[in-house]
Amino acid sequence: MYTLLLWLNMPINVIIVIFGTVVAVLMVVFMRWSKRNMQANPDLHDQIGQEGHGRALDSSH
């Protein structure tokens, strides 16, 4: 996307604003998606690190 905007000879200030807006919008989308998932299944947070490499964070070994 950045390369395309540069190729279109857009001013760098406009490119920065567009890129920042895209990042902000995507963050809002992912935050809402995460919130919906947590509301649908509240046990998701407890499942983090139960299997795999997350167990390395457990201090009981």
C-alpha positions in Angstrom: 0.0 0.0 0.0 2.8 2.4 0.9 4.6 1.7 -2.3 1.4 2.3 -4.3 0.8 5.6 -2.7 4.4 6.7 -3.4 4.0 5.5 -7.0 1.0 7.7 -7.3 3.2 10.7 -6.3 1.1 11.5 -3.3 2.6 13.9 -0.8 4.2 12.2 2.1 1.9 13.9 4.7 -1.1 12.5 2.9 0.5 9.0 2.8 1.3 9.2 6.5 -2.3 10.2 7.4 -3.8 7.4 5.1 -1.5 4.8 6.5 -2.2 5.9 10.1 -5.9 5.8 9.5 -5.8 2.3 8.0 -3.8 1.1 11.1 -6.2 2.7 13.5 -9.3 1.3 11.7 -7.8 -2.2 11.7 -7.0 -1.9 15.4 -10.6 -1.0 16.2 -11.9 -3.9 14.0 -9.6 -6.4 15.8 -10.5 -5.0 19.3 -14.2 -5.4 18.5 -13.6 -8.9 17.1 -11.7 -9.9 20.2 -14.4 -8.5 22.5 -17.1 -10.4 20.6 -15.1 -13.6 20.9 -14.6 -13.1 24.7 -18.3 -12.4 25.1 -19.2 -15.5 23.2 -16.8 -17.7 25.1 -15.5 -16.2 28.4 -13.2 -19.2 29.0 -10.9 -18.2 26.1 -8.7 -16.1 28.4 -8.2 -19.1 30.7 -7.1 -21.3 27.8 -4.1 -19.1 27.0 -0.9 -21.0 27.6 -2.6 -24.3 28.6 -0.7 -26.2 25.9 2.5 -25.8 24.0 5.1 -23.1 24.6 2.9 -21.1 26.8 3.6 -23.7 29.6 7.1 -22.4 29.8 5.8 -19.3 31.5 4.4 -21.4 34.3 6.7 -21.0 37.4 5.7 -24.2 39.1 8.4 -26.4 37.4 
